[in-house]
Amino acid sequence: MVASQVVAGGRRTAWAQQHDPITLAPTHARSFEPAALSSRESAAVARFLMTLREPDARVASAVRAAAAWFRRTALHGFTYDLQAGKRD
């Protein structure tokens, strides 16, 4: 998991929705879906890593880097209603 965390501009960011199984690089799933970071998958990965009983320094650093990415890329002034599936 930690090895697949995307590095951009020399800093670790988040995880993509899909990763190549050999290179771990972000990849597309279907031709119309470009490779991209995914906040939902990244939150799930970070949440999983935080459940590890005795994480090593690499895991702790990966979680901190992901949290920093979430802070840097946060969108403000919008809401999303999961029940209705629409944005305001």
Number of C-alpha atoms within 10 A of each C-alpha: 12 17 13 18 24 20 14 9 6 7 11 20 24 29 28 22 19 19 19 12 10 6 10 15 17 20 18 15 13 8 7 7 10 13 17 16 18 13 18 11 15 22 17 12 19 22 12 12 17 14 9 11 7 9 12 9 9 11 18 16 14 21 25 15 19 22 16 15 17 16 10 10 10 9 9 6 5 7 10 10 9 8 6 7 7 9 9 7
